Amino acid sequence: MKPEFKFIVLCSLLLLAFMSLPLRAQSPLQSGFSLKDCIKYASEKNTDLKAARIDEEIAKKKVNEVAGSGLPQFDITGNLVNNLKLPAQLLPGELMGGAPGSFMAVKFGTKYNFTFTGQVTQLLFNGSFWVGLSAAKESANYYRQNTESISEQNIYEVASAYYQTLVIQKQIKLLEYNLVSLEKAFQDTKLRFENGRAVETDVDRLNVNQNNLQYQLKKAREGLKQSYNVLKFKIGMPLETAISLSDSMYFSQDSLVAGKIESLKYSADEEVNFQNRADYRMLQSGLTLQELNWKNEVSKKLPTLSAFGNYSYQAQRPQADLFNSHKEWFNYYSIGLQVSLPIFNGGQTLARVQQASLEIDKLKETIRKTEQGINLEMSNAIIKYNNAYDNIQSQSLNVALARKVYNNSQLEYREGKATALALIDSETKLREAQTNYVNSLLDLYIARLDVEKAKGSLPAYINSL
């Protein structure tokens, strides 16, 4: 075989081997993620929610554990005793024909003893059992509400990150639009300078403004990447996964406020239903648990009663022949009741009852403070939302006015009626108005989330979008 042919064959084999290796491909693009899609994804992948659901399952198993303590308990024990030296017992000597008053040492038993015992116990009365069962069920309810609270907080964080990302995308589109207009003005001015109709300073000013705008666009794109990472972290998605947002089109027009944001104005004195808040319901469950703890301490003054039964099987052998079927085994059994009544423990029970009562009073004060805090949160959220709503309307009009001024400045500059400085100034004012508009847009969406969160209706609000 010719060397050249050998070389070609070897290269072909190496290429095939390389192509057969598993390549680490980039994650495919996850396209069209709406806000609801992100929240649904987070409900399945977010680690905080997963941990909360595990706590919820643990609490359910705790109920089974407590309930099981009230059912019959059955266990079997077995032991093997090798009496290396049997103990001696003193018996009166007269029994063995000895002198009165004398004693004789006698050893009883065998070297090996085998015993198997089965025991059944049944709790008949224990005040703490029923209290404990109620507490376990209430604890399960507490952790269920904790899952709801974490879920609502996750919805808020995901929605905030989602809106932040959309707003940055809107900002980038505005900057790109401005850059195209500014580049056109720069090229026109450069051509006019070459024809002697403009001064070099005008070209330099536009060039500086163009460079500044490109830098802002670069920073905005970096911020968009970071915002996407935050969003992916909040929903539990790997950072290397590429996604796009389907609601981006909502931010394509400056008429967004009129078309997409409802004109609802909240009243500052709107009443709040505290029971809609998962965190408030958790406090109520905590109060119930404290009251059950008080009952548990009181019930410790009551007697406990249980029934039991034993059945034992025993063999006594001089040799270790446990499985010798020709030798006899002996059985014995018994049943009975056991009662325990606390009489006096130095006042410990009374002290624990008093502590439990004080814990109840303390938690009630916490609940009252929480109610005041929720009212404050709701009032401030409404004020913030109404201000943001007013701001976005005025900023939208301001953007339209600034764009009109900029378009007129461009026309006047082309006709030689305005200087490059006037054009740059109008472009800067437009960019400022657009930035204020975008920031107000984010403020409005976050303010609405704050209102719905304060009301305890955030999940319902998101589902209604």
Helices and strands as residue ranges (DSSP letters): H 3-20, E 30-33, H 35-45, H 47-68, E 73-82, E 88-92, G 93-96, E 103-107, E 112-125, H 127-194, H 200-235, E 243-245, G 246-251, H 256-260, G 274-276, H 278-299, E 304-317, E 330-340, H 348-414, H 420-455, H 458-464
